Amino acid sequence: SRMVPIGEASDGAGSIRVPASCCGLVGLKPSRGRVTLAPFGDVYYGGAYFLACTRTVRDTAAYLDAVAGATPGDAYTPPKPADRWLDNSLRSPRELRIGFSLTPPNGTSVDPQVKAVVLAAIKALEERGHRVEEHDMRLDGNAAWQTYTNMTYVQTAAMFDQLALTVGRAVTPDDVEPVTWATIERGRSITGIDHINDVERLRVLGREVVADLSPYDLFVTPTLTQLPRQIGYYDMSLEDIDTYNARWADSIFMFPFNFSGQPAISLPLGWSFDGIPIGVQLVGRYGDEATVLAASTQLEQAMPWKDRRPRISA
């Protein structure tokens, strides 16, 4: 809507990339450790990330230059290129090997309009000299989602216990939405042994995702498998946390790259028949935002969105 030039954002299971997709913006989730989590030691065991949503690849690259960095002793420290990400984003990438998938790893379908935009992006990349091939992820998305959300329940319950020290009292059901209270209660019910087993499983799953996609310089997927849902679909008044989490099936291509640590960007490369934005996700190798940004610039030039404005615009 042009109200602000850049919107700071965080991503624990897609919350940079999904809003970018729904709002016609660029949203980069950087590599694990690219932006320090200080003063926190860690969030979601490296599964939470902070950066921004912007209107152009250039702005995202420049913002990354401004905020990237580690604090001595950080748990995760990815390699850094010699040049600025802004400079890297403006360079034409070498010939890349690119995989893509239109098969969600949770057995759901992809909306035909979303599929058409992803295929148009693949065609644009192929026309620019890159080698592309279809490759479906070897991941049980439903089982992985259960493990990931189990981990986040415990982390969320612990966060509210920490906030009690600041507020001066413990959180109650009257303070938060029913979904949030259900999350806290579920987190408190999980044993320490079960929790550490979930964390270990996520570490192994992350390794498996990286190995599965290792042949590719980039991996392309829909950001959301469906068009944006109507307001109210993600109902925070629900008291059943499992029912609520099941509604996030549309974003099945998001959270695997939270626990794998790889950089992933959503680009607004298409619009529905009704003028609703459709995002396409590009996933890179760990620490290689440079290639992600360079390929994103190519797509921005091939499938420009700069003149797209919502009906109500600042």
N, C-alpha and C positions, 0 to 999 in steps of 0.2 A: 504493500500500500504506500510505500515511500515515506512512512512516518519517521523512520530512523534509517541511517545508512548501513548499520550493522547491528545485529541482535545477538548478544552473548547467549550461548546455549550449552547444554550438557546432554550426554548420551550414555544411558545405562543399558538400553536395549533397543536403541533406534531414535532417541528423542532429539538428536540433531537432524538426522536424515529424514525422518517421517514428516515433521513440520515443514522442512524444506520442500519435500515432494508435494505436500498439500497446498503450499502457498507460492509455488513457482519460484523457489529460491535455490541457491547453492548451499549445501550443507556438508561439510567435511568432518568426519570423525577421524582424528589423527591416529597415528600409531600409539600403542601403549607406552606411556612414559614420555611422550613428546612434549606435553605441557605438564609441569609439575603439579602434583596434588597438594603441595604444601599450602597451609599448615597441617593438612591431614597427612597421615602416613600412607593410607591407601583407602580406596573405595571400591567395593565389589571385587576385591582381589585383582585389581587391574582391569575390571570390566566397565568402569565408569570413566568418561572422557569429557573434557571441556574445550570448547572452541566457540564457533559462531555460525549463524546463518547470514548470508550476504546475497547481493544481487548479481555478482559477477565472480568468475574464477579468479580474476586479478585481485579483487578485494579480499577473497579468502586467503590467497597466497600471501598478500601483504600483512594481513592480520596474523597469520601463522608466524611470519618473520618477527612480528612485534612481541608475541607472547610465548613462543616456544622456548624451552629451556628446562634444565634440571636443577634441583637443589642437591648439594653434596649429601650422599647417603640415600638418595632415592632408590626405590626397589627396582625400577625399570628405567633403562637409559638406552634408547634406540640410537643407531648411527645417524649422523647428521651430514648432509652434503656440504661441500666446500663453498658453494654459492648460495645466494638467497633463494628461498622458494619462489619469490616473485620472478626472479631471473629464470629459474628452471621452468616455471609455468609458461614462459613465452617462447621456449625453445621447442622446435618440432622434435618429437621423440623419434628414436630409431625405429626400425621395423619391430613391432611387438607381436608376441604370441598371446592371443586373447582367447580365453574360454568364456562361454556364456551358458546360462540356463534359464529355461522357462518352465521348469518342473520344480515346484516347491517341495522341499524335503519333508513336508508334513502331510503329503497326499492331497492337498487342496488344489484348486484350479487357479488359472490366471485370467482376468477379465480380457476379452478380445481387444479392447482399446488399449489396454496396458501392453499386451503382447505386441501389438502393431508398433508402438513407440519403441520398445526394446529392439525389435527387429530392424527398425529404421536406423537406430543408433549403431547396431552391428554392421549394417550395410555401409553407413558413413565411415566407420573405422576401416572396413575392408577396402573401400574406395581410396583410402589414404595409405594403402600399402601394407596394412597390418594383416597377419594371418589369424583367422578366427575359426573356431570349431566349437560345436556344442558339447557341453560336459555337465552332467547332473551331479550334484554333490552327494557324496557317500556319507550321509548323515541321517540318523533317525531324529528328525526335527522335533517330534512330539516328546520323545524321551529326554532329549537335550533341554527342551524348554522347561520340563518339569524339574530337572536337576538345577537349571539356572535360577528359576524362580524360588526353589527351596533355599538356595544360597542367599538370594536377595531378601527373603523374609527375615532371616536371622539378622542380616546387616541392618535392615530397617528397624527392627525391634531394638537393637543395640543403639542406633542413632537416637531414637526417642528417649532411651534411658539417659544418654549423654545430654540431650537437650533439657532434661529435668534439672540438671545441675545449674543451667542458666536461668530457667523459668522459676525454679524454686519449688516445684512440685511435680509429681508424676503425671503423665498424660492420662486422660480419661476418654471414654467414648464420646463425651460431649464436645471434645476439643477437635475432633477429626471426622472425616467422612467415614461412613460404614466400611467402605473398601479398605481404607487405611487402617482402621481398627482391626479388621479381619486379618490384615497383613501382620500387624503387631502380634496379635494373638497366635497366629500360626508360627511366627518366628520364635516366640517364647516356648512353643510346644516341641520344637525340634531339639534333640539332644546334641551335646557337643560332638559325640562320636559320629552321629549321622551328618552333622554339618561338615566336619572335616573330610568325611568320605565324599560328600557332594563337591567340595572344593577340589579334592584329588581327581574326581571324575572329570570335572571341567578342565583341569590342567591337561589331562590325557585327551579329551575331546578337542581342545584347542590345538594340540600337536597333530591330531588326526586331520583337522580341517586344513592346517597349513600344508601338511604332506599331500593331501588330496589335490590341492590347488597349486602345488609347487611347479608343475610344468608351465604355468602361465605367468606372464608379466602383469596381466590384468585379468580380472574375472568380472563379467557383466551380468547383472540380474535386474529384475524390477525392484524398485524401492518398496512399493506396496503392491501386492498381487491384485488388489481391487482398487476401484476408484475411492476417493475419500468418503468415509461414512458420514451420515447425517449427525449433527450435533445431538448428543444424548445417547448415541450408540454405546460409547464407553461410559457406562452408568456408574458413577462413584457412590450411588446409594445402594448398590448391591451389597448384600451381607455375605454372599458366598464367594470367596476369593477365587475358587477354581472356575466358577462360571465367568467371573470377570476376566481372568487371564486367558480363557479360551477365546475370548473375543479379539485377542491380539494375533490371531492366526494370519491375518493379512500381512503382518510384518515379519513373517518367518525368515526372510532373507536378511534381517537386521542383526539379531542378537548373536548369531554364530561368530561374527567378527568383533563382538565385544569380548568374548572369551578367547578368541584366537589372537587378538592384539593387532590385527592388520588395519591399515588405513582404508577408509571407505568413504566415498563421496556420493551424494545424490545430486543429480543435475536435472533441471526442469526442461526436458527435451521434447515434451509434447503436451497436447491438451485434448481433453475429451470433446465429444460432439457438442457438449453444453459449455465448453470453455473452462473446464476444471483442469488444473495442472496435473501432469503425470510425470513422476520422477523416475530416472534410471540410475542404478547404482554401479559404480566402478570400484572394485576392490583391488588393492595393490599388495605387493610383498611387504613384509614387516620393515618399517623404516624408510620405505620408498614412496613418500608423498610426492617426490619430484616427478616420477612417471605418472602418477595419478593426476597431478595438476596439469602436466603437459598434454596428456591425452584429453583431459577435460577442456582445455583451451581449444584443441582441434574440434571437439564436438560443439563447443560454443560458437565457433566460426561456421561450422557446417549446418548447425540447427539452431540459429540464434533465437534468443528469447528477450533481448533487451527492449524491444518495443511492445512487449506484452504487458499490459497493465490491467489491474482489476477494475470493475465498474466504478467502485469507490476508491479513489486514489488521492493521496496527499500531493 
